[in-house]
Amino acid sequence: MNPKPETSYPKPRPALGATRADFPILHQQVNGKPLVYFDNGATSQKPRSVIDALVHYYERDNSNVHRGLHALSMRATDAYEGARTRIAKFINAADPAEIIFTRGTTESINLVAHSWARAHLKPGDVILTTEMEHHSNLVPWQQAAKAAGATLRYIPVLGADAEGGLNLAALDTLLTPAVKLFAFTHISNTLGTINDAALLCRRARAVGAVTVIDAAQSIGHAPIDVQALDCDFLAFSGHKMCGPTGIGVLYGRRALLDKLAPDETGGGMVVTVTYEGATWKPAPERHEAGTPNVADAIALGAACDYIDSIGRDVIAAHDHHLGQVAMEKLSAVPGIRIIGPRAGQPRGGLVGFAFADVHAHDVVTFADEDGLALRGGHHCNQPLMRKLGLTSTTRASFYFYNTEQEIDVLVGSLHRIQKFFVG
Ligand code: PLP
């Protein structure tokens, strides 16, 4: 049994339904039915304040940053660097220079896999990860291990129908001094499992391994404090936390980032360039070659403001509540198999399920007729799917603007689907 992650859930706040007014996209019909958006694990919707931040920037301040001395460039630079400071505060980073803007989680993890792994891994070293990783936190490590002659090892997932947690007992044999880097997801995008990130970082530090947390599914859903977690790197995407697509963050300890060779080179990140070579600025500039994604970084800062106006502990409680309601109501649908943590156990705000006789793509297509936005497939977790003996699952993933009534729409739709295909 895994110990329960150190999470306490305050009471869900029913008034969260009022936040729906902030999201223009939610007020529409799909196939003649009110939209029920349950695909938040893939991407979240954007509140008016985030959309306004983009419009405001392009209407008033749009300019290139850092290199200009005119008013617009200075305003754009202030807003861009202000967003970096805002995001540092959002995850309690000690220094804004520890925030590297990237395109998203995938690019953030690749930056570490290219720059850190290239410099530090040698034959015989071990990269440790888990069996529940998204391809974005798996394939880069496969490539890094191959390039260095290192070995990639996996912490097993406990029986996914029973618990869906990591087999922490295996840490005793897997987490040895040969492990140079340990990369793991905070919340599984397929199982909903919440990993005890603080404990995993503690264990990794005891053997001297560098830690990389994939926070794609947790960043907008639970309080994250990188200093309390004591992690070395943490990666996330803006679009899963009410921000725009095309912007994300790699948090890294300043001491590590300043020593890391850049993955990309070009303008903006150099101190001196000669025909023979170049020298690099310290972090964050050395890891942000070229013109950055200014507008989306600023809008990500606005997303932090919006989420903090609700409270991430409140969002976590709402996720947990909807997850438990969904587990209870979905388990009454004939022929359904729900994967991941059992009822009552901590789980992120998502529920994955499968029917023996109905493919997930059919479920999603039929549910769309009822106005539901679900996701079906392997969820970029192909090895985990194979381990579960499945080719695909359907996933309903929630956010603070979702309601219990919407879960009833899902349950009604699944009964209709089950009847149509199985009888
Ligand atoms: N990691 C996890 C757990 C995810 O759920 C996702 C996206 O679904 C990613 C990484 C990749 O995020 P992105 O596509 O925004 O880079």
Residues whose N, C-alpha, C, O or C-beta is under 5 A from the ligand:
A	BS01	PLP	G41 A42 G104 T105 T106 E107 H134 S136 T185 I187 N189 D214 A216 Q217 S237
